[in-house]
Amino acid sequence: MDIWNKLYNSALAVQNGRRISEYVEAGGVAAAIESASGKIYTGVCVDTCSTLGICAERNAIFNMLTCGEDEIRRVLAIMPNGKTGAPCGACRELMVQLMPKNIRILR
């Protein structure tokens, strides 16, 4: 299985969009990150009625950091419709701040 399929299936396995309470929903978007070691970390979005929610990609990044790793090789996010999508600006900003020397600038 190629890595992109593995990332997709890992994210899909945790997606499970659901309402937690009248104020919180989780799992509408899911993400999988391959770290530099090759390990895959996953996360889901947590949407709240305030600004306390978190994107799936950042959730997966925080999972990776909690486990002692700090370098991302690949990121994949699955939207509620099952298609992949790009990380939001806040997620991209965190990735840039985590690995400022590894960011490719396209010209």
Secondary structure, 3 states (H helix, E strand, C coil): CCHHHHHHHHHHHHHCCEECCCCEEEEEEEEEEEECCCCEEEEEEEEECCCCCECHHHHHHHHHHHCCCCCEEEEEEECCCCCEECCCHHHHHHHHHHCHHHCCCCC
